[in-house]
Amino acid sequence: MKFGFIGSFGTAAQNLSLARECEEHGWDGFFTWDAISMAGFGGGSLAVHDPFSLLAAVAATTERITLGALVFAAPRHRPWELAQRALTVDHLSGGRLVLPVGVGVTDDRAFTSVPGQPTGLKERAAQLDENLAWLERSWSGEEFEFDGEHVRTGPFRFPEPPVNGRIPVWPVGVWDARRPPVKNLARALRWDGIVAQLRGTADDPGSDDVAALVSWIEERRAAAGKTGPFDVVIQGKLSADPAEAADQAKAMDAAGATWWIESWWDPARDTPESLLAKVRQGPPSL
């Protein structure tokens, strides 16, 4: 299991410094977030940064760590611009970019304050699927056109493919062991991983939840004849006690998680300084 850290608070310069500290102190990944103007989070007063601009700076000043955002709000990005920005960071980083993606949240005024943006859940989900399909077509290096319900374009060609042929895509997937939302999870199964959330609660998944999800995924991937890596990405908070943090991590590793992402989002408590102190503690040892 790998360990990542989200730069949830701070200026662009503070986040760039935090990412370099992640690499220095043994973390495997640095993640930013994707919003433009958040009405319902921190009273709309939080600094927000363009994720691809920030990740480009991180790519140019690090050598090892995986880069991404939790999560990219793909439905409000024009797919040709998303493809260009992702390709740029992918090449700057030598193929270290991943694309965790979701439908976005309507607390982001980039959805609700802009006429014509998709705001309904079904509409955003359909837009997400078409944007991802367009993105994947762009990696072929060949000229293509696209005729979807929400995305229609004439000829495009990106002659330079991603460094590794494709950029891993990790859609958000909502898990409920009693009633697995098959359509929701089917999107993740079409791609390269899943950012797991629990249905109906803001709680982070526990190791039992992860084990059940992994079993469900493995069964369906085997039935579909799919092989190769598939990432199971869990967000949470490690204990400040090193022994307890190690136990948490080992339980998630045993359950089948492939990434643990440290995720701190309380604007009344979490600060750029507290995030830096956590990063400098380093991830637990497995």
C-alpha atoms as one frame of an Amber mdcrd trajectory, in Angstrom:
protein
   0.000   0.000   0.000   1.198   3.496  -0.888   0.667   6.679   1.098  -0.412
  10.069  -0.231  -1.191  13.447   1.286  -3.732  16.123   0.303  -2.705  19.770
   0.387  -6.115  20.872   1.625  -5.193  24.355   2.901  -2.655  27.068   2.168
  -1.395  29.315  -0.588  -0.074  27.977  -3.865   3.476  28.512  -2.618   2.735
  26.678   0.639   1.282  23.744  -1.295   4.297  23.583  -3.574   6.539  23.472
  -0.507   4.302  20.833   1.098   4.610  18.630  -1.997   8.400  18.824  -1.892
   8.305  17.913   1.789   6.110  14.906   0.920   8.831  13.631  -1.387  11.568
  14.348   1.149   9.774  12.579   4.015   8.872   9.329   2.283   5.310   9.852
   1.041   4.375   8.253  -2.269   1.999  10.901  -3.574   0.870  14.508  -3.317
  -2.706  15.497  -4.173  -4.362  18.871  -4.488  -8.105  19.490  -5.076 -10.253
  20.924  -7.848 -12.743  23.737  -7.260 -13.115  27.369  -8.281 -15.343  29.078
  -5.698 -16.664  27.005  -2.808 -19.785  28.550  -1.297 -20.405  25.950   1.412
 -16.865  25.209   2.595 -15.073  27.589   4.930 -17.642  30.280   4.186 -16.268
  30.661   0.659 -13.073  32.152   2.070 -10.643  29.329   1.264  -7.868  29.892
  -1.235  -8.422  27.767  -4.338  -5.848  27.094  -7.039  -5.946  25.685 -10.522
  -4.931  22.058  -9.909  -3.039  21.577 -13.149  -1.004  24.749 -12.713  -0.060
  23.691  -9.184   0.717  20.114 -10.229   2.853  21.366 -13.122   4.972  23.307
 -10.623   5.180  20.248  -8.365   6.119  18.056 -11.336   8.998  20.356 -12.206
  10.405  20.339  -8.676   9.982  16.676  -7.653  11.262  13.427  -9.092   9.442
  10.497  -7.510   5.988  11.126  -6.068   2.671  10.447  -7.801   0.598  13.581
  -8.523  -3.147  14.141  -8.741  -6.191  15.853  -7.226  -8.922  14.476  -5.006
 -10.858  14.829  -7.038 -10.915  16.401 -10.496 -14.459  17.675 -11.153 -14.424
  16.404 -14.725 -17.999  17.396 -15.776 -17.225  21.119 -15.637 -13.992  20.810
 -17.642 -14.093  21.004 -21.418 -12.656  17.618 -22.402 -10.155  18.993 -24.937
  -8.778  21.388 -22.317  -8.727  18.631 -19.689  -6.789  16.438 -22.144  -4.237
  19.152 -22.894  -3.649  20.075 -19.247  -3.369  16.464 -18.128  -0.970  15.642
 -20.963   1.221  18.617 -20.053   1.549  17.572 -16.393   2.001  13.937 -17.412
   5.012  14.832 -19.562   6.474  17.328 -17.097   6.359  14.643 -14.407   7.648
  11.797 -16.549   4.351   9.906 -16.310   3.569  10.439 -12.612   0.073  11.932
 -13.003  -3.103  10.075 -12.003  -6.654  11.299 -12.553  -9.039  10.697  -9.646
 -12.358  11.963 -11.037 -15.871  12.594  -9.814 -19.100  14.372 -10.732 -18.156
  17.465  -8.722 -20.174  19.145  -5.988 -22.747  21.876  -6.395 -21.153  23.849
  -3.543 -18.713  24.856  -6.279 -20.097  28.031  -7.843 -18.454  26.978 -11.110
 -21.504  24.716 -11.415 -24.295  26.773  -9.864 -23.291  30.322 -10.849 -22.655
  29.579 -14.530 -25.679  29.130 -16.815 -25.557  25.973 -18.874 -23.375  23.965
 -16.521 -24.737  20.523 -15.574 -26.081  20.559 -12.007 -28.286  17.455 -11.749
 -26.526  14.306 -10.576 -27.541  12.194 -13.597 -26.527  14.937 -16.000 -23.151
  15.401 -14.331 -22.582  11.625 -14.342 -23.344  11.423 -18.074 -21.048  14.388
 -18.742 -18.308  12.704 -16.696 -18.556   9.506 -18.747 -18.420  11.335 -22.076
 -15.519  13.538 -20.982 -13.566  10.441 -19.941 -14.355   8.700 -23.221 -13.147
  11.776 -25.117  -9.997  11.885 -22.989  -9.180   8.261 -23.746  -9.684   8.805
 -27.478  -7.185  11.664 -27.324  -4.460   9.280 -26.125  -4.489   7.282 -29.369
  -2.342   9.781 -31.247  -4.785   9.479 -34.153  -7.260  12.040 -35.434 -10.790
  11.455 -34.147 -14.239  13.003 -33.960 -16.749  12.571 -31.153 -20.537  12.510
 -31.256 -22.047  12.057 -27.810 -25.157  13.346 -26.110 -23.273  16.054 -24.218
 -19.968  16.272 -26.106 -19.804  16.716 -29.859 -16.593  17.716 -31.600 -15.122
  17.715 -35.048 -11.576  16.504 -35.779  -9.023  16.624 -32.976  -5.579  15.082
 -32.776  -3.055  14.981 -29.935   0.042  13.573 -31.676   1.990  13.147 -28.437
   0.522  10.327 -26.303   0.914  10.113 -22.501   4.323   8.975 -21.291   3.050
   5.490 -20.402   0.449   5.278 -23.157  -2.403   6.294 -20.861  -2.952   8.181
 -17.615  -4.547   6.094 -14.816  -8.147   7.152 -14.120  -9.640   6.573 -10.656
 -13.374   7.393 -10.562 -15.131   7.940  -7.244 -17.246   4.928  -6.329 -19.860
   4.771  -3.567 -19.940   1.498  -1.643 -22.810  -0.030   0.290 -22.245  -3.694
   1.242 -25.980  -4.304   1.754 -26.958  -2.854  -1.614 -23.971  -2.317  -3.930
 -24.790   0.509  -6.390 -23.751  -1.484  -9.453 -24.029   1.327 -11.999 -21.922
   3.620  -9.846 -19.231   1.000  -9.340 -19.334  -0.140 -12.956 -17.764   3.170
 -13.977 -14.723   2.486 -11.800 -14.438  -1.067 -13.159 -14.092   0.345 -16.689
 -11.022   2.309 -15.640  -7.925   1.871 -13.475  -9.047   2.250  -9.873 -11.631
   3.549  -7.455 -11.714   6.351  -4.892 -13.962   4.660  -2.354 -16.692   6.415
  -0.394 -19.450   5.040   1.822 -23.072   5.606   0.865 -25.126   7.814   3.148
 -22.354   8.919   5.507 -19.396  11.244   5.671 -17.425   8.605   7.582 -14.272
   7.195   6.022 -14.416   3.514   5.008 -13.120   1.053   7.611 -11.045  -2.023
   6.897 -14.141  -4.283   6.849 -15.771  -1.995   4.272 -12.626  -2.066   2.151
 -12.316  -5.851   2.325 -15.934  -6.273   1.167 -15.440  -3.768  -1.648 -12.216
  -5.417  -2.810 -13.888  -8.831  -2.836 -16.775  -7.424  -4.916 -14.358  -5.805
  -7.378 -12.128  -8.860  -7.743 -15.107 -11.118  -8.433 -16.415  -8.900 -11.206
 -13.028  -8.187 -12.756 -12.346 -11.923 -12.894 -15.738 -12.570 -14.485 -14.974
  -9.934 -17.122 -11.526 -11.418 -17.799  -9.773  -8.253 -16.663  -6.200  -8.492
 -15.460  -3.551  -5.997 -14.497  -3.361  -3.484 -11.680  -6.434  -1.841 -10.169
  -6.060   0.737  -7.404  -8.339   0.931  -4.374  -7.905   4.404  -2.905  -8.994
   5.218   0.647  -9.022   8.640   2.280  -8.749   9.015   6.030  -6.823  10.305
   9.016  -3.984   8.385  10.594  -3.595   8.502  14.349  -0.982  10.840  15.781
   0.320   7.855  17.748   2.865   6.038  15.511   1.933   2.566  16.770  -1.787
   3.173  16.244  -1.129   4.666  12.808   0.883   1.592  11.846  -1.979  -0.662
  12.978  -4.462   1.379  10.919  -2.273   1.148   7.858  -1.640  -2.585   8.233
  -5.376  -3.258   8.543  -6.095  -1.327   5.344  -3.230  -3.014   3.543  -4.514
  -6.438   4.585  -8.020  -5.482   3.420  -6.692  -4.794  -0.069  -6.342  -1.007
  -0.240  -3.520   0.071  -2.557  -3.454   3.764  -1.539  -4.067   5.509   1.768
  -4.497   9.268   1.340  -4.187  11.510   4.390  -7.180  13.839   4.217  -7.635
  16.762   6.640 -10.500  19.174   5.900 -11.496  21.043   9.071 -10.921  24.777
   8.420 -11.342  25.516  12.146  -8.500  23.167  13.085  -6.347  22.206  10.130
  -3.851  24.790   8.911  -0.929  24.843   6.470   1.363  24.592   9.498  -0.417
  21.539  10.934  -0.385  19.824   7.528   3.347  20.431   7.236   3.932  18.946
  10.687   1.985  15.824   9.697   3.924  15.465   6.461   7.217  15.705   8.328
   6.194  12.788  10.547   6.264  10.632   7.427   3.942   7.724   6.598   3.773
   4.674   8.866   5.890   1.640   8.162   4.157  -1.530   7.041
